[in-house]
């Protein structure tokens, strides 16, 4: 693989990590739910478990990437509103599709994980028994 291709793959990976980070995708989903525009506290309520600090950091990263715009509201009540930029708007369809896929298949994924975990425990138990017998 050439150096130019390697650099491109690394840069693409960084962008995917930024968009699909632990909280970023949930924030993008919340913005989609609010038709692409929401106040800070509305976003915080829409993403259960996120701290104010984490939400602020994620929004800054999304803003830096050109996906989200920040606007200070000076009318009453004062606040900050976040909205998709034209570039961020292009994420609405894939984010919505991923969210819908997750809702549709989350039970199947959990079942597969439970099956895997149970199978793994059985294998580890058998291995431990063999090791004890070999002593």
C-alpha distance (Angstrom), angle and dihedral (degrees) to the residues before:
residue distance angle dihedral
X1 . . .
X2 3.79 . .
X3 3.79 123.1 .
X4 3.82 92.5 -112.3
X5 3.81 91.3 53.9
X6 3.81 91.9 45.4
X7 3.82 90.6 52.2
X8 3.81 90.9 47.8
X9 3.82 91.3 51.1
X10 3.81 90.9 48.8
X11 3.81 92.4 49.7
X12 3.81 91.6 46.8
X13 3.80 89.6 49.8
X14 3.79 91.2 52.0
X15 3.81 90.7 52.3
X16 3.81 92.6 47.7
X17 3.81 89.6 49.3
X18 3.81 89.9 51.8
X19 3.79 94.5 49.2
X20 3.79 97.3 39.5
X21 3.80 97.7 39.0
X22 3.78 119.7 135.5
X23 3.81 94.4 -87.4
X24 3.80 104.1 15.0
X25 3.78 95.8 78.0
X26 3.81 91.9 48.7
X27 3.81 90.1 50.5
X28 3.80 90.7 49.9
X29 3.83 89.2 49.3
X30 3.80 89.8 50.6
X31 3.79 90.5 51.7
X32 3.81 89.1 50.5
X33 3.82 89.4 51.3
X34 3.81 89.1 53.2
X35 3.82 91.7 50.6
X36 3.79 93.0 -102.9
X37 3.80 98.1 -54.7
X38 3.81 132.0 77.2
X39 3.77 143.1 150.1
X40 3.79 118.7 -109.7
X41 3.82 94.8 -106.9
X42 3.81 92.1 48.0
X43 3.80 88.8 54.6
X44 3.80 90.8 47.3
X45 3.82 90.6 52.9
X46 3.82 90.5 47.0
X47 3.82 94.2 55.0
X48 3.82 106.9 57.9
X49 3.78 115.3 -147.5
X50 3.79 97.8 15.8
X51 3.78 116.3 129.5
X52 3.78 122.9 -134.4
X53 3.80 90.2 -114.6
X54 3.81 93.8 51.3
X55 3.80 92.6 46.0
X56 3.80 90.3 50.7
X57 3.81 92.3 49.0
X58 3.80 93.3 47.6
X59 3.79 93.1 47.4
X60 3.81 90.0 50.6
X61 3.81 90.3 52.0
X62 3.80 91.3 48.8
X63 3.80 89.4 47.4
X64 3.81 91.1 49.3
X65 3.83 89.4 51.7
X66 3.80 90.0 54.0
X67 3.80 94.7 -114.3
X68 3.80 99.8 109.1
X69 3.80 132.5 35.9
X70 3.80 123.6 -150.2
X71 3.79 121.6 -146.0
X72 3.79 126.0 -176.2
X73 3.81 111.3 -139.0
X74 3.78 112.8 -144.3
X75 3.79 97.3 -179.2
X76 3.77 121.1 89.9
X77 2.94 120.3 -47.2
X78 3.77 95.9 35.8
X79 3.77 115.8 -136.9
X80 3.76 149.7 126.4
X81 3.77 124.2 -93.1
X82 3.78 126.2 -160.1
X83 3.77 124.2 -159.1
X84 3.76 139.4 170.6
X85 3.77 116.7 -92.9
X86 3.81 117.3 -139.0
X87 3.82 86.8 -92.6
X88 3.80 90.9 48.8
X89 3.80 90.2 50.8
X90 3.80 87.9 65.5
X91 3.82 88.3 65.2
X92 3.79 95.1 59.2
X93 3.82 96.1 86.8
X94 3.83 96.9 46.1
X95 3.82 93.2 42.1
X96 3.80 91.4 49.3
X97 3.81 91.1 46.6
X98 3.81 91.7 50.9
X99 3.81 91.4 46.8
X100 3.82 91.3 50.1
X101 3.82 91.3 47.2
X102 3.80 89.8 51.0
X103 3.80 92.4 51.4
X104 3.79 92.0 46.9
X105 3.80 97.8 46.6
X106 3.80 105.9 26.9
X107 3.83 92.6 101.2
X108 3.81 91.1 50.9
X109 3.80 91.0 49.3
X110 3.81 91.5 49.4
X111 3.81 90.0 49.8
X112 3.81 90.9 50.3
X113 3.81 90.5 49.1
X114 3.80 92.3 49.5
X115 3.81 90.8 48.4
X116 3.80 91.0 49.3
X117 3.81 92.7 47.3
X118 3.82 92.5 49.1
X119 3.81 91.5 47.8
X120 3.79 90.8 48.2
X121 3.82 91.6 50.4
X122 3.83 90.6 50.6
X123 3.81 91.1 50.9
X124 3.80 92.4 47.7
X125 3.80 91.0 48.5
X126 3.82 91.5 51.0
X127 3.80 90.9 47.9
X128 3.81 91.9 49.5
X129 3.82 90.7 50.4
X130 3.83 91.0 50.6
X131 3.78 91.3 49.3
X132 3.81 90.9 51.0
X133 3.82 91.5 48.3
X134 3.82 91.6 50.7
X135 3.80 91.7 58.0
